[in-house]
Amino acid sequence: MFGIENYQGFVLAAVILNLTPGADTFYVLTRCVAQGRQAGLVSVAGIMTGCVVHVLGTAFGLSVILATSAMAFNMVKWAGALYLIGLGIKTVMDKESRFSSASVCQGAGLLAIYRQGILTNVLNPKVALFFLSFLPQFIDAGAAQGPLPFLILGGTFLITGSTWFMILAGTAALMTRALRENPRIGIILNRISGLIFISFGLKLAFNSK
């Protein structure tokens, strides 16, 4: 479909990865705890806006590479696979929950929160690297149709992420307390996401297609 491989697998992976505690999750939760649900929802809007920037950059950048050379695109996929394997190993080996030392953000206006959410995401090189390495794993270089498959995958990731963050904003106090009192939850999620990263990298390494 539109040059996308294993879309169902991508959706499942996107859901699990969005559930994994990260910098964006931490930012939304702490805004909610510090300033309430509205501030949390505004921070979600800022983060998702930042993700749109990354998705567009990835979609049009990689589609240009694919249009120029399928071999070059496959080299990007291989580089991305190695990055995912390394990231996965690092995540699995992490023995500390990201919420074990969480602190509450200071107050700020809603517009400032929105801008900060955008900058927190856009200026994070790890987010850009993630999209550059993750999306190509589900693209068939021989059947891709310009930026469309990247946009579909990126849009799917944004929808699952937005849904999860809105749930977080609505249950911020409970979620924050649970993650702080049960750091093992965060550790388990880290390991699950790490194994997902590794599996994508290995899948490409042993798949000659």
KALINQUI-V245071 format. One record per pair of residues at least 24 apart in sequence whose C-alpha atoms are under 6 Angstrom apart, sorted by sequence separation. I is the first residue (numbers start at 1). J is the second residue. If there is no record, write none. Layout:
# KALINQUI-V245071
[[I J] [I J]]
This chain:
# KALINQUI-V245071
[[80 133] [77 136] [46 114] [50 118] [34 104] [43 113] [47 117] [43 114] [46 117] [47 118] [50 121] [42 114] [46 118] [50 122] [30 104] [43 117] [47 121] [54 128] [58 132] [30 105] [100 180] [99 180] [63 146] [63 147] [97 183] [60 147] [59 147] [97 186] [97 187] [59 150] [59 151] [55 154] [91 190] [92 191] [92 194] [91 194] [88 194] [88 195] [88 197] [88 198] [85 197] [84 197] [85 198] [85 201] [84 201] [81 201] [40 169] [37 169] [5 138] [4 138] [5 139] [4 139] [3 139] [3 140] [3 143] [3 144] [14 157] [18 161] [29 172] [4 149] [2 149] [20 189] [17 193]]
